[in-house]
Amino acid sequence: MTALITNDAVVLGLLLAVLALVFHTSRLPQFAKFYRIVPSLLLCYFLPALLNSAGIIDGESSSLYFVASRYLLPASLVLLCLSIDLKGIWNLGPKALIMFFTATVGIVIGGPVALKLVSFIEPAVLGGDDPEAFWRGLSTVAGSWIGGGANQAALKEISQTTDDQFSAMLIVDVFVANLWMPFLLVGAGMSAVLDRKLKADASAVTALKEKVEQFSMSIARNPSFADLMVICGLAFGSVALAHVGADGLGPLFADWFGQIKAANPSSFVVYLSSLEQGFFWIVVLATAIGIGLSFTPARSYEGAGASKIGSVFLYVLVATIGMKMNLRELYHQWDVYWSVILIGLIWMAVHIITLLAVAKWIKAPFFFVAVGSQANVGGAASAPIVASAFSPALAPVGVLLAVLGYAVGTVGAIVCMELMHAISM
């Protein structure tokens, strides 16, 4: 069936109109209750999916996703990493970083553990190297839960997850993550009680408020036209460098691994296949460039809105991913994906148990537990919400740690993917 709209210029305008509608209504008081239940990110995925499923647009024949994933995604990663202050994050205190990375480790190990446990009930969740093997789709959940939407999109491409499978994984991602967040918000209201149970000293949180306020005040400014031009130059100049590097590194590793596998088909390099893909190197190099720029005066452009522009690029990518979903296909195959929901629930349980065990061991305040978890699982969209539940002045801490998640999200998710791949083999 031919779609009603096939012109990509019209489709792009329609997608941006959908994004504008979502974010405009999310600010209106009359929609406050609705958006407390339905996250705006979910709508940014599923409204384009509805347009595709209804035959209004055709995501398969459109080239918008390719453009967004190859150009806007690496630009977004550069701008989101531009504000990383590794020294500032370190100054938050070792317990904040320990809990952040504990949350990351909980997700990295939780995926393989959950996949293995569910395989005893439903062996079909393994699948080896099959194009529909669950480890591929689950890797996108790992990308989302460690970093965010950009990392999730990167893992979709790296793992070669099909669009229909990605639709199911998105449901797992949002459903399970949103089950956990309300518990964190409730915990924020009783943090004093939880801190006593953890035997934690929360005085560091008070000192943290002052540091964050000073940091926020020092970089904020109204962007000028020159600022916006420099931000675009930094973003897309870095994208160009990432593409140049990927054009060389991808074929180099492909030739190298090809020789190793020809000599030894059972070699460990079978599990490092992502290194052969040019897109992998685009993502890694763009992230590395963004982190490198954070050590230069370019970091000051965060105060002019670099991460906001990066977020615009990211949400355009989110909409183009959404328009490739076919919800009718997902409905017809729902009986196949019940096991994925179970994997997601066990996965999140491993993450939570790991967090609470380490928090009890090092006597970390619940604030670090909650923000460390949400900076991974929720990313920059929801980590500030959890942080501000403790104090509005602490909201930027959630952003800061979530941005760190963008930096480590792709690498951590690839480790998780390769572990799940090994189990599936």
C-alpha positions as a Markdown table, in Angstrom:
| # | Residue | x | y | z |
|---|---|---|---|---|
| 1 | Met | 0.0 | 0.0 | 0.0 |
| 2 | Thr | 1.4 | 3.4 | -1.0 |
| 3 | Ala | 1.7 | 5.9 | 1.8 |
| 4 | Leu | -0.4 | 9.1 | 1.6 |
| 5 | Ile | 2.8 | 11.3 | 2.0 |
| 6 | Thr | 6.0 | 10.2 | 0.2 |
| 7 | Asn | 7.9 | 13.5 | -0.1 |
| 8 | Asp | 10.6 | 13.6 | 2.6 |
| 9 | Ala | 10.4 | 17.4 | 2.9 |
| 10 | Val | 6.7 | 17.1 | 3.8 |
| 11 | Val | 7.4 | 14.2 | 6.1 |
| 12 | Leu | 10.1 | 16.1 | 8.0 |
| 13 | Gly | 7.8 | 19.0 | 8.4 |
| 14 | Leu | 5.1 | 16.7 | 9.7 |
| 15 | Leu | 7.5 | 15.1 | 12.2 |
| 16 | Leu | 8.7 | 18.5 | 13.5 |
| 17 | Ala | 5.1 | 19.6 | 13.9 |
| 18 | Val | 4.4 | 16.5 | 16.0 |
| 19 | Leu | 7.4 | 17.2 | 18.2 |
| 20 | Ala | 6.4 | 20.8 | 18.6 |
| 21 | Leu | 2.9 | 19.7 | 19.6 |
| 22 | Val | 4.2 | 17.2 | 22.2 |
| 23 | Phe | 6.5 | 19.7 | 23.9 |
| 24 | His | 4.0 | 22.6 | 23.7 |
| 25 | Thr | 1.2 | 20.6 | 25.3 |
| 26 | Ser | 3.7 | 19.2 | 27.9 |
| 27 | Arg | 4.0 | 22.7 | 29.3 |
| 28 | Leu | 0.2 | 23.4 | 29.6 |
| 29 | Pro | -1.4 | 22.9 | 33.0 |
| 30 | Gln | -4.4 | 21.1 | 31.6 |
| 31 | Phe | -2.1 | 18.3 | 30.3 |
| 32 | Ala | 0.0 | 18.0 | 33.5 |
| 33 | Lys | -1.8 | 14.8 | 34.7 |
| 34 | Phe | -1.5 | 13.2 | 31.3 |
| 35 | Tyr | 2.2 | 13.8 | 31.0 |
| 36 | Arg | 2.8 | 12.5 | 34.5 |
| 37 | Ile | 1.4 | 9.2 | 33.2 |
| 38 | Val | 2.6 | 9.2 | 29.6 |
| 39 | Pro | 6.2 | 10.5 | 29.1 |
| 40 | Ser | 6.7 | 13.0 | 26.3 |
| 41 | Leu | 9.6 | 10.8 | 25.0 |
| 42 | Leu | 7.1 | 7.9 | 24.5 |
| 43 | Leu | 4.8 | 10.2 | 22.4 |
| 44 | Cys | 7.8 | 11.3 | 20.3 |
| 45 | Tyr | 8.3 | 7.7 | 19.3 |
| 46 | Phe | 4.7 | 6.5 | 19.0 |
| 47 | Leu | 2.9 | 9.4 | 17.3 |
| 48 | Pro | 5.2 | 9.0 | 14.2 |
| 49 | Ala | 4.7 | 5.2 | 14.6 |
| 50 | Leu | 0.9 | 5.7 | 14.4 |
| 51 | Leu | 1.4 | 7.8 | 11.2 |
| 52 | Asn | 3.4 | 5.0 | 9.7 |
| 53 | Ser | 1.0 | 2.3 | 10.8 |
| 54 | Ala | -2.0 | 4.2 | 9.4 |
| 55 | Gly | -0.3 | 4.5 | 6.0 |
| 56 | Ile | 0.0 | 8.3 | 6.2 |
| 57 | Ile | 3.8 | 8.1 | 5.8 |
| 58 | Asp | 6.2 | 5.3 | 4.9 |
| 59 | Gly | 9.2 | 5.0 | 7.2 |
| 60 | Glu | 10.8 | 2.2 | 5.1 |
| 61 | Ser | 11.1 | 4.2 | 1.9 |
| 62 | Ser | 12.1 | 7.5 | 3.6 |
| 63 | Ser | 15.8 | 8.5 | 3.8 |
| 64 | Leu | 15.2 | 10.7 | 6.9 |
| 65 | Tyr | 16.4 | 8.1 | 9.4 |
| 66 | Phe | 19.7 | 7.6 | 7.6 |
| 67 | Val | 20.4 | 11.3 | 7.6 |
| 68 | Ala | 19.4 | 11.7 | 11.2 |
| 69 | Ser | 21.4 | 8.7 | 12.4 |
| 70 | Arg | 24.6 | 9.6 | 10.4 |
| 71 | Tyr | 24.6 | 13.3 | 10.8 |
| 72 | Leu | 22.3 | 14.5 | 13.6 |
| 73 | Leu | 23.1 | 11.7 | 16.1 |
| 74 | Pro | 26.9 | 12.2 | 16.2 |
| 75 | Ala | 26.3 | 16.0 | 16.3 |
| 76 | Ser | 24.0 | 15.4 | 19.3 |
| 77 | Leu | 26.6 | 13.3 | 21.1 |
| 78 | Val | 29.2 | 16.0 | 20.6 |
| 79 | Leu | 27.0 | 18.7 | 22.0 |
| 80 | Leu | 25.7 | 16.6 | 24.9 |
| 81 | Cys | 29.2 | 15.7 | 25.9 |
| 82 | Leu | 30.5 | 19.2 | 25.5 |
| 83 | Ser | 29.5 | 20.2 | 29.0 |
| 84 | Ile | 31.1 | 17.2 | 30.7 |
| 85 | Asp | 33.3 | 18.5 | 33.6 |
| 86 | Leu | 35.2 | 15.5 | 34.7 |
| 87 | Lys | 36.9 | 17.4 | 37.5 |
| 88 | Gly | 33.5 | 18.8 | 38.6 |
| 89 | Ile | 32.0 | 15.3 | 38.6 |
| 90 | Trp | 34.9 | 14.1 | 40.6 |
| 91 | Asn | 34.4 | 16.9 | 43.1 |
| 92 | Leu | 30.8 | 15.7 | 43.7 |
| 93 | Gly | 32.5 | 13.1 | 45.9 |
| 94 | Pro | 33.5 | 9.5 | 45.4 |
| 95 | Lys | 30.2 | 8.1 | 46.6 |
| 96 | Ala | 28.3 | 9.9 | 43.9 |
| 97 | Leu | 30.5 | 8.4 | 41.2 |
| 98 | Ile | 30.6 | 5.0 | 42.8 |
| 99 | Met | 26.8 | 4.8 | 42.8 |
| 100 | Phe | 26.6 | 6.1 | 39.2 |
| 101 | Phe | 29.0 | 3.4 | 38.0 |
| 102 | Thr | 27.4 | 0.8 | 40.2 |
| 103 | Ala | 24.2 | 1.6 | 38.4 |
| 104 | Thr | 26.0 | 1.2 | 35.1 |
| 105 | Val | 27.5 | -2.2 | 36.2 |
| 106 | Gly | 24.1 | -3.4 | 37.4 |
| 107 | Ile | 22.7 | -2.8 | 33.9 |
| 108 | Val | 25.7 | -4.3 | 32.1 |
| 109 | Ile | 25.5 | -7.6 | 34.1 |
| 110 | Gly | 21.7 | -7.5 | 34.6 |
| 111 | Gly | 21.1 | -8.1 | 30.9 |
| 112 | Pro | 23.1 | -11.3 | 30.5 |
| 113 | Val | 21.8 | -12.6 | 33.9 |
| 114 | Ala | 18.2 | -11.9 | 32.9 |
| 115 | Leu | 18.6 | -13.4 | 29.5 |
| 116 | Lys | 20.2 | -16.6 | 30.9 |
| 117 | Leu | 17.5 | -17.0 | 33.6 |
| 118 | Val | 14.6 | -16.6 | 31.1 |
| 119 | Ser | 16.3 | -19.0 | 28.7 |
| 120 | Phe | 15.6 | -21.8 | 31.2 |
| 121 | Ile | 11.9 | -21.1 | 30.7 |
| 122 | Glu | 11.9 | -20.1 | 27.1 |
| 123 | Pro | 15.0 | -21.3 | 25.2 |
| 124 | Ala | 14.0 | -19.3 | 22.1 |
| 125 | Val | 15.2 | -16.1 | 23.7 |
| 126 | Leu | 18.8 | -17.1 | 22.8 |
| 127 | Gly | 18.9 | -17.4 | 19.0 |
| 128 | Gly | 22.7 | -17.3 | 18.4 |
| 129 | Asp | 23.5 | -15.1 | 15.4 |
| 130 | Asp | 20.0 | -15.0 | 14.0 |
| 131 | Pro | 18.9 | -11.6 | 12.7 |
| 132 | Glu | 16.0 | -11.7 | 15.1 |
| 133 | Ala | 18.0 | -12.9 | 18.1 |
| 134 | Phe | 16.9 | -11.2 | 21.3 |
| 135 | Trp | 20.3 | -10.0 | 22.3 |
| 136 | Arg | 20.3 | -7.6 | 19.4 |
| 137 | Gly | 17.1 | -5.8 | 20.5 |
| 138 | Leu | 18.1 | -6.0 | 24.2 |
| 139 | Ser | 21.3 | -4.2 | 23.4 |
| 140 | Thr | 19.2 | -1.1 | 22.6 |
| 141 | Val | 17.6 | -1.3 | 26.0 |
| 142 | Ala | 21.1 | -1.4 | 27.5 |
| 143 | Gly | 22.0 | 1.7 | 25.5 |
| 144 | Ser | 19.0 | 3.6 | 26.7 |
| 145 | Trp | 19.3 | 2.6 | 30.3 |
| 146 | Ile | 23.0 | 3.4 | 30.6 |
| 147 | Gly | 23.0 | 6.5 | 28.4 |
| 148 | Gly | 19.9 | 7.6 | 26.7 |
| 149 | Gly | 18.1 | 7.9 | 23.3 |
| 150 | Ala | 21.2 | 8.7 | 21.4 |
| 151 | Asn | 23.0 | 5.6 | 22.7 |
| 152 | Gln | 19.9 | 3.5 | 22.2 |
| 153 | Ala | 19.8 | 4.6 | 18.5 |
| 154 | Ala | 23.5 | 3.9 | 18.2 |
| 155 | Leu | 23.1 | 0.4 | 19.5 |
| 156 | Lys | 20.1 | -0.2 | 17.2 |
| 157 | Glu | 22.4 | 0.4 | 14.3 |
| 158 | Ile | 25.4 | -1.4 | 15.7 |
| 159 | Ser | 23.5 | -4.5 | 16.7 |
| 160 | Gln | 21.4 | -4.4 | 13.5 |
| 161 | Thr | 18.1 | -4.6 | 15.4 |
| 162 | Thr | 15.1 | -4.9 | 13.2 |
| 163 | Asp | 12.5 | -2.2 | 13.3 |
| 164 | Asp | 9.7 | -4.5 | 14.5 |
| 165 | Gln | 12.0 | -5.9 | 17.3 |
| 166 | Phe | 13.0 | -2.4 | 18.3 |
| 167 | Ser | 9.3 | -1.5 | 18.7 |
| 168 | Ala | 8.9 | -4.3 | 21.3 |
| 169 | Met | 12.1 | -3.3 | 23.0 |
| 170 | Leu | 11.0 | 0.2 | 23.3 |
| 171 | Ile | 7.9 | -0.9 | 25.2 |
| 172 | Val | 10.2 | -2.9 | 27.6 |
| 173 | Asp | 12.5 | 0.1 | 28.0 |
| 174 | Val | 9.7 | 2.7 | 28.8 |
| 175 | Phe | 7.5 | 0.3 | 30.8 |
| 176 | Val | 10.1 | -1.1 | 33.1 |
| 177 | Ala | 12.0 | 2.2 | 33.6 |
| 178 | Asn | 8.7 | 4.0 | 34.5 |
| 179 | Leu | 7.9 | 1.3 | 37.0 |
| 180 | Trp | 11.1 | 2.1 | 38.9 |
| 181 | Met | 11.0 | 5.9 | 38.8 |
| 182 | Pro | 7.9 | 6.4 | 41.1 |
| 183 | Phe | 9.7 | 4.4 | 43.8 |
| 184 | Leu | 12.7 | 6.8 | 43.6 |
| 185 | Leu | 10.3 | 9.8 | 43.9 |
| 186 | Val | 8.7 | 8.3 | 46.9 |
| 187 | Gly | 12.1 | 7.6 | 48.3 |
| 188 | Ala | 13.1 | 11.2 | 47.9 |
| 189 | Gly | 10.3 | 12.2 | 50.2 |
| 190 | Met | 11.5 | 9.8 | 52.9 |
| 191 | Ser | 15.3 | 10.2 | 52.2 |
| 192 | Ala | 16.1 | 11.0 | 55.9 |
| 193 | Val | 14.6 | 7.6 | 57.0 |
| 194 | Leu | 16.4 | 5.7 | 54.2 |
| 195 | Asp | 19.7 | 7.5 | 55.0 |
| 196 | Arg | 19.4 | 6.2 | 58.6 |
| 197 | Lys | 18.8 | 2.7 | 57.3 |
| 198 | Leu | 21.8 | 3.0 | 55.1 |
| 199 | Lys | 23.8 | 4.6 | 58.0 |
| 200 | Ala | 24.7 | 7.4 | 55.5 |
| 201 | Asp | 26.0 | 10.9 | 56.2 |
| 202 | Ala | 24.0 | 13.2 | 53.9 |
| 203 | Ser | 26.0 | 16.4 | 54.8 |
| 204 | Ala | 27.8 | 16.1 | 51.4 |
| 205 | Val | 24.5 | 16.7 | 49.7 |
| 206 | Thr | 24.1 | 20.1 | 51.4 |
| 207 | Ala | 27.6 | 21.1 | 50.2 |
| 208 | Leu | 26.7 | 19.8 | 46.8 |
| 209 | Lys | 23.8 | 22.3 | 46.5 |
| 210 | Glu | 26.2 | 25.2 | 46.8 |
| 211 | Lys | 28.7 | 23.8 | 44.2 |
| 212 | Val | 25.9 | 23.2 | 41.7 |
| 213 | Glu | 24.4 | 26.7 | 42.1 |
| 214 | Gln | 27.8 | 28.3 | 41.6 |
| 215 | Phe | 28.4 | 26.2 | 38.5 |
| 216 | Ser | 25.0 | 27.0 | 37.0 |
| 217 | Met | 25.4 | 30.7 | 37.6 |
| 218 | Ser | 28.9 | 30.8 | 36.1 |
| 219 | Ile | 28.0 | 29.5 | 32.6 |
| 220 | Ala | 24.5 | 30.8 | 32.0 |
| 221 | Arg | 24.1 | 33.5 | 29.3 |
| 222 | Asn | 21.8 | 34.5 | 26.5 |
| 223 | Pro | 23.2 | 33.1 | 23.2 |
| 224 | Ser | 24.2 | 35.4 | 20.5 |
| 225 | Phe | 24.0 | 34.7 | 16.8 |
| 226 | Ala | 27.8 | 34.1 | 16.8 |
| 227 | Asp | 27.4 | 31.6 | 19.7 |
| 228 | Leu | 24.8 | 29.6 | 17.7 |
| 229 | Met | 27.1 | 29.5 | 14.6 |
| 230 | Val | 30.1 | 28.4 | 16.6 |
| 231 | Ile | 28.0 | 25.6 | 18.3 |
| 232 | Cys | 26.8 | 24.4 | 14.8 |
| 233 | Gly | 30.4 | 24.5 | 13.6 |
| 234 | Leu | 31.7 | 22.5 | 16.6 |
| 235 | Ala | 28.9 | 19.9 | 16.1 |
| 236 | Phe | 29.2 | 19.3 | 12.4 |
| 237 | Gly | 32.9 | 19.9 | 12.2 |
| 238 | Ser | 33.2 | 17.1 | 14.7 |
| 239 | Val | 30.8 | 14.9 | 12.7 |
| 240 | Ala | 33.1 | 15.4 | 9.7 |
| 241 | Leu | 36.1 | 14.3 | 11.6 |
| 242 | Ala | 34.2 | 11.3 | 13.0 |
| 243 | His | 33.2 | 10.2 | 9.5 |
| 244 | Val | 36.8 | 10.6 | 8.2 |
| 245 | Gly | 38.1 | 8.4 | 11.1 |
| 246 | Ala | 35.3 | 5.8 | 10.6 |
| 247 | Asp | 36.0 | 5.6 | 6.9 |
| 248 | Gly | 39.5 | 4.4 | 7.8 |
| 249 | Leu | 39.0 | 2.4 | 10.9 |
| 250 | Gly | 36.0 | 0.4 | 9.9 |
| 251 | Pro | 37.6 | -1.3 | 6.8 |
| 252 | Leu | 40.9 | -1.7 | 8.7 |
| 253 | Phe | 39.2 | -3.7 | 11.5 |
| 254 | Ala | 37.1 | -5.6 | 9.0 |
| 255 | Asp | 40.2 | -6.8 | 7.2 |
| 256 | Trp | 42.1 | -7.6 | 10.4 |
| 257 | Phe | 39.2 | -9.6 | 11.9 |
| 258 | Gly | 38.6 | -11.3 | 8.6 |
| 259 | Gln | 42.1 | -12.7 | 8.6 |
| 260 | Ile | 41.8 | -13.8 | 12.3 |
| 261 | Lys | 38.5 | -15.5 | 11.7 |
| 262 | Ala | 39.7 | -17.2 | 8.6 |
| 263 | Ala | 42.6 | -18.7 | 10.6 |
| 264 | Asn | 40.5 | -19.5 | 13.7 |
| 265 | Pro | 36.7 | -19.4 | 13.2 |
| 266 | Ser | 36.1 | -19.8 | 17.0 |
| 267 | Ser | 38.3 | -16.8 | 17.9 |
| 268 | Phe | 37.0 | -14.2 | 20.4 |
| 269 | Val | 36.8 | -11.6 | 17.7 |
| 270 | Val | 33.5 | -13.1 | 16.7 |
| 271 | Tyr | 32.1 | -11.2 | 19.7 |
| 272 | Leu | 33.7 | -7.9 | 18.6 |
| 273 | Ser | 32.0 | -7.6 | 15.3 |
| 274 | Ser | 30.8 | -4.1 | 16.1 |
| 275 | Leu | 34.4 | -2.9 | 15.6 |
| 276 | Glu | 34.0 | -3.7 | 11.9 |
| 277 | Gln | 31.1 | -1.3 | 11.4 |
| 278 | Gly | 31.8 | 2.3 | 10.3 |
| 279 | Phe | 28.7 | 3.5 | 12.3 |
| 280 | Phe | 30.3 | 2.2 | 15.5 |
| 281 | Trp | 33.4 | 4.3 | 14.9 |
| 282 | Ile | 31.3 | 7.4 | 14.0 |
| 283 | Val | 29.6 | 7.2 | 17.4 |
| 284 | Val | 32.7 | 6.4 | 19.4 |
| 285 | Leu | 34.8 | 9.1 | 17.7 |
| 286 | Ala | 32.0 | 11.7 | 18.0 |
| 287 | Thr | 31.7 | 10.9 | 21.8 |
| 288 | Ala | 35.5 | 11.1 | 22.2 |
| 289 | Ile | 35.7 | 14.5 | 20.4 |
| 290 | Gly | 32.9 | 15.8 | 22.5 |
| 291 | Ile | 34.7 | 14.8 | 25.7 |
| 292 | Gly | 38.0 | 16.2 | 24.3 |
| 293 | Leu | 36.3 | 19.6 | 23.6 |
| 294 | Ser | 35.0 | 19.6 | 27.2 |
| 295 | Phe | 38.6 | 20.3 | 28.3 |
| 296 | Thr | 38.8 | 23.4 | 26.1 |
| 297 | Pro | 37.2 | 26.8 | 26.1 |
| 298 | Ala | 34.5 | 25.3 | 23.8 |
| 299 | Arg | 32.9 | 23.9 | 27.0 |
| 300 | Ser | 31.6 | 27.4 | 27.8 |
| 301 | Tyr | 29.1 | 27.1 | 24.9 |
| 302 | Glu | 27.0 | 24.9 | 27.1 |
| 303 | Gly | 26.0 | 28.2 | 28.7 |
| 304 | Ala | 24.7 | 29.3 | 25.3 |
| 305 | Gly | 22.5 | 26.3 | 24.9 |
| 306 | Ala | 24.8 | 23.6 | 23.2 |
| 307 | Ser | 23.0 | 20.7 | 24.9 |
| 308 | Lys | 19.6 | 22.1 | 24.0 |
| 309 | Ile | 20.5 | 22.2 | 20.3 |
| 310 | Gly | 21.9 | 18.7 | 20.8 |
| 311 | Ser | 18.6 | 17.6 | 22.3 |
| 312 | Val | 16.7 | 19.0 | 19.3 |
| 313 | Phe | 18.8 | 16.9 | 17.0 |
| 314 | Leu | 18.2 | 13.9 | 19.2 |
| 315 | Tyr | 14.4 | 14.3 | 19.2 |
| 316 | Val | 14.4 | 14.6 | 15.4 |
| 317 | Leu | 16.2 | 11.2 | 15.4 |
| 318 | Val | 13.7 | 9.8 | 17.9 |
| 319 | Ala | 10.9 | 10.8 | 15.6 |
| 320 | Thr | 12.6 | 9.2 | 12.5 |
| 321 | Ile | 13.1 | 6.0 | 14.5 |
| 322 | Gly | 9.4 | 6.1 | 15.5 |
| 323 | Met | 8.2 | 6.5 | 11.9 |
| 324 | Lys | 9.9 | 3.2 | 11.0 |
| 325 | Met | 7.8 | 1.2 | 13.5 |
| 326 | Asn | 4.8 | -0.8 | 12.3 |
| 327 | Leu | 2.5 | -1.2 | 15.4 |
| 328 | Arg | 0.2 | -3.6 | 13.5 |
| 329 | Glu | 3.1 | -6.0 | 13.1 |
| 330 | Leu | 3.9 | -5.7 | 16.8 |
| 331 | Tyr | 0.3 | -6.5 | 17.7 |
| 332 | His | 0.3 | -9.6 | 15.5 |
| 333 | Gln | 3.6 | -10.8 | 17.1 |
| 334 | Trp | 2.8 | -9.8 | 20.8 |
| 335 | Asp | 2.7 | -13.4 | 21.9 |
| 336 | Val | 6.4 | -13.8 | 20.9 |
| 337 | Tyr | 7.5 | -10.9 | 23.2 |
| 338 | Trp | 6.0 | -11.8 | 26.6 |
| 339 | Ser | 9.4 | -13.2 | 27.5 |
| 340 | Val | 11.1 | -9.8 | 26.8 |
| 341 | Ile | 9.0 | -8.1 | 29.4 |
| 342 | Leu | 10.1 | -10.8 | 31.9 |
| 343 | Ile | 13.7 | -10.2 | 30.9 |
| 344 | Gly | 13.3 | -6.5 | 31.5 |
| 345 | Leu | 11.8 | -7.0 | 35.0 |
| 346 | Ile | 14.6 | -9.3 | 36.1 |
| 347 | Trp | 17.1 | -7.0 | 34.5 |
| 348 | Met | 15.8 | -4.0 | 36.5 |
| 349 | Ala | 15.8 | -6.2 | 39.7 |
| 350 | Val | 19.5 | -7.0 | 39.3 |
| 351 | His | 20.2 | -3.3 | 38.8 |
| 352 | Ile | 18.3 | -2.3 | 42.0 |
| 353 | Ile | 19.8 | -5.1 | 44.1 |
| 354 | Thr | 23.3 | -4.2 | 43.0 |
| 355 | Leu | 22.6 | -0.5 | 43.8 |
| 356 | Leu | 21.2 | -1.1 | 47.3 |
| 357 | Ala | 23.9 | -3.6 | 48.2 |
| 358 | Val | 26.7 | -1.2 | 47.3 |
| 359 | Ala | 24.9 | 1.8 | 49.0 |
| 360 | Lys | 24.6 | -0.2 | 52.2 |
| 361 | Trp | 28.3 | -1.2 | 52.0 |
| 362 | Ile | 29.7 | 2.3 | 51.4 |
| 363 | Lys | 27.0 | 4.1 | 53.4 |
| 364 | Ala | 26.0 | 6.3 | 50.5 |
| 365 | Pro | 23.1 | 8.7 | 50.9 |
| 366 | Phe | 19.9 | 7.8 | 49.1 |
| 367 | Phe | 20.3 | 10.9 | 47.0 |
| 368 | Phe | 23.3 | 9.4 | 45.3 |
| 369 | Val | 21.5 | 6.0 | 44.9 |
| 370 | Ala | 18.4 | 7.7 | 43.2 |
| 371 | Val | 20.3 | 10.1 | 41.0 |
| 372 | Gly | 22.9 | 7.5 | 40.0 |
| 373 | Ser | 20.2 | 5.1 | 39.0 |
| 374 | Gln | 18.1 | 7.6 | 37.1 |
| 375 | Ala | 21.1 | 9.2 | 35.4 |
| 376 | Asn | 21.6 | 5.8 | 33.8 |
| 377 | Val | 18.0 | 4.5 | 33.4 |
| 378 | Gly | 16.2 | 7.7 | 32.7 |
| 379 | Gly | 19.0 | 9.9 | 31.3 |
| 380 | Ala | 18.9 | 13.7 | 31.0 |
| 381 | Ala | 15.1 | 13.6 | 30.7 |
| 382 | Ser | 14.3 | 12.3 | 34.1 |
| 383 | Ala | 17.4 | 12.4 | 36.2 |
| 384 | Pro | 16.8 | 16.1 | 36.9 |
| 385 | Ile | 13.3 | 15.3 | 38.0 |
| 386 | Val | 14.5 | 12.8 | 40.6 |
| 387 | Ala | 17.3 | 15.2 | 41.7 |
| 388 | Ser | 14.9 | 18.1 | 42.1 |
| 389 | Ala | 12.6 | 15.9 | 44.2 |
| 390 | Phe | 15.3 | 16.2 | 46.9 |
| 391 | Ser | 15.9 | 19.9 | 46.2 |
| 392 | Pro | 15.3 | 22.1 | 43.1 |
| 393 | Ala | 18.9 | 23.3 | 43.4 |
| 394 | Leu | 20.1 | 19.8 | 42.8 |
| 395 | Ala | 18.4 | 19.3 | 39.4 |
| 396 | Pro | 21.6 | 20.2 | 37.5 |
| 397 | Val | 23.4 | 17.3 | 39.3 |
| 398 | Gly | 21.1 | 14.9 | 37.6 |
| 399 | Val | 21.9 | 16.6 | 34.2 |
| 400 | Leu | 25.6 | 16.4 | 35.0 |
| 401 | Leu | 25.6 | 12.7 | 35.8 |
| 402 | Ala | 23.2 | 12.0 | 32.9 |
| 403 | Val | 25.6 | 13.6 | 30.5 |
| 404 | Leu | 28.3 | 11.4 | 31.9 |
| 405 | Gly | 25.9 | 8.5 | 31.0 |
| 406 | Tyr | 25.9 | 9.7 | 27.4 |
| 407 | Ala | 29.7 | 9.4 | 27.4 |
| 408 | Val | 29.8 | 5.9 | 28.8 |
| 409 | Gly | 26.5 | 4.6 | 27.5 |
| 410 | Thr | 27.5 | 3.3 | 24.2 |
| 411 | Val | 30.6 | 1.6 | 25.4 |
| 412 | Gly | 28.8 | 0.0 | 28.4 |
| 413 | Ala | 26.0 | -1.1 | 26.2 |
| 414 | Ile | 28.3 | -2.7 | 23.7 |
| 415 | Val | 30.0 | -4.7 | 26.6 |
| 416 | Cys | 26.5 | -5.8 | 27.7 |
| 417 | Met | 25.6 | -6.7 | 24.1 |
| 418 | Glu | 28.7 | -8.8 | 23.6 |
| 419 | Leu | 28.0 | -10.6 | 26.9 |
| 420 | Met | 24.4 | -11.4 | 25.8 |
| 421 | His | 25.7 | -12.4 | 22.4 |
| 422 | Ala | 28.2 | -14.8 | 24.0 |
| 423 | Ile | 25.4 | -16.4 | 26.1 |
| 424 | Ser | 23.1 | -16.6 | 23.1 |
| 425 | Met | 25.8 | -18.5 | 21.2 |
